[in-house]
């Protein structure tokens, strides 16, 4: 009976961890899905463990405990990642923070250096003044990169209305795919006043 309670407690903890790790980072913190599906192994824990010998049950319990400990380590790293993403999102709500986040992303994801950042800074300053809530009332262009139509940013994330990091990711991807570099996009903007 004691082993059964231990196993049930472990499964309850695992279910809780699975629920918490299903949280999605948004501009407002963590958002939990409205429905959660928990898939258990084919043989339910209660039926499989009630019929085994005590020594086997102890081994199963030790195995579950080991799995739970490794899951805790993964869970901790996931929480650290969500925390870092939240900090980036909150920082990017201000123009200076958006510039810092962008510069780091440019270097890490595209290998673009200071010269490219200077061009991008000029471009997005002209487009939106680095305001993630910027919206052109005539065209409907939206966000830091002024996506037109704004729904193009769904390609990167559906939270583009409220998440400046999603807007930055989309803007850098757009520039990379269309112009190969921010300086080429800036040169296009100087000729046409759009890019």
Protein Blocks (a to p, Z undefined) as FASTA:
>chain_A
ZZmmmmmmmmmmmmmmmmmmmpccdfkbpaddfbdcddddfbafklmmmmpcfklmmmmm
mmmmmmmmmmmmmmmmmmmmmmmmmmmmmmmmpmklmmmmmmmmmmmmnopafklmmmmm
mmmmmmnoopakbccfknopacjkopacfklmmmmocklmmmmklmmmmmmmmmmmmnop
aklmmmmmmmnopZZ
